[in-house]
Amino acid sequence: MLNLKYNKDQKTDILVLETIINQYETNRASLSQLTGLNKATISVITKKLLEDELIKEVGIGNASNLGGRKPILLKFNGMCATSITIDFGYNYYNAFLYYLDGREIASIKKKNILINQHNVVPIFKEIITIFENKKITTKHGIIGIAIAIHGPVNNNQILFTPSYDLEEIELFNEFSKVTNYPIYLENEANLAALGEYTFSSEYNRLVAINMHSGIGAGIVDKGILQYGTRGMCGEIGHQIISIDGRRCNCGNLGCLETYASNKVIFKEFADLKNLSLVNAVIIREFFNSGDLETIDLIKKNAKYVATGINNVIVLFDPELIIINSSLYREIPELFTYLKQNIKSTLANDIKIEHSKLNEYANLLGGLSLILQKSFKIHQFKIQDINYKI
Ligand SMILES: [Zn+2]
């Protein structure tokens, strides 16, 4: 485990590293101005950061207007270590080995495999072995493993997983028997929100909504994930939008996701058109051809989702709402319908966009979480990869 403790006050070390990451490239004089620390302190901290290879010197900048020596530019060194994120869906898994700036080193993607309490640990073990065998040499090696779980998680404990049975085992303990690397279990929508915060957006307060088999959201405020008291914060698919409505896996009646998840719309579309295979691309083709039944179904979905989003806006008042859904990606007109259905004056000017990271959001979010935990930093944006802010 990395430990930034170069001074008596660890907070100053953390502040300097966070500032260097956010500035992309900077120099010691600017760091002094930005952090309020004197030049001698900056000099001590940057010397240690350079020795630990957490930052690097990347050339010479321009001299100030007053003349003098040209400053040496400093930059976060994403290649000082690596991290692993694994997304366990109910019928797939994706695993990525990243450098700390988000650059991909290796990936493993498997589809059509039902994840359960019996195969998840052997799969985890296999992934770690494959990535270790890449023998990537960095100063600090693998600094953490983040696991995306499709269900709420609180302090590495899975609370409930409606789409698979991983709640039945002590997953954190089982994974910890396999490896000594720090392991972080986290809700997948939470990770997606962190990924968007760190790698794709300039905003401080955002809600990232994932719509797949269910509907979940991650809420980030200045880099800090919101958990609530028991880790349930962001479970927006279980807001009740119809009194005595459809029965939900959670036990309630009338939850949003029983009306508006992709799984539900795919099922309704399959029944409507008598099809055995439905996905977002097939629905888009019917939609683009002007099929009225499909347009009605799509408009109905936008109405339900808009009701859910309106509730999210009045509860959290975010700067940005990001939607991650194959349906919304394939049919961008859904955003127009959504905005037409969010009429409240309280929701004026709210930005609602599709994810720029798509299926990489929760994977990059895992890296973001590992950086937070390893360095105790929160408010940072990484601009090294091409998900332009
Ligand atoms: Zn529910």
Residues whose N, C-alpha, C, O or C-beta is under 5 A from the ligand:
A	BS01	ZN	G237 H238 C248 C250 N252 C255
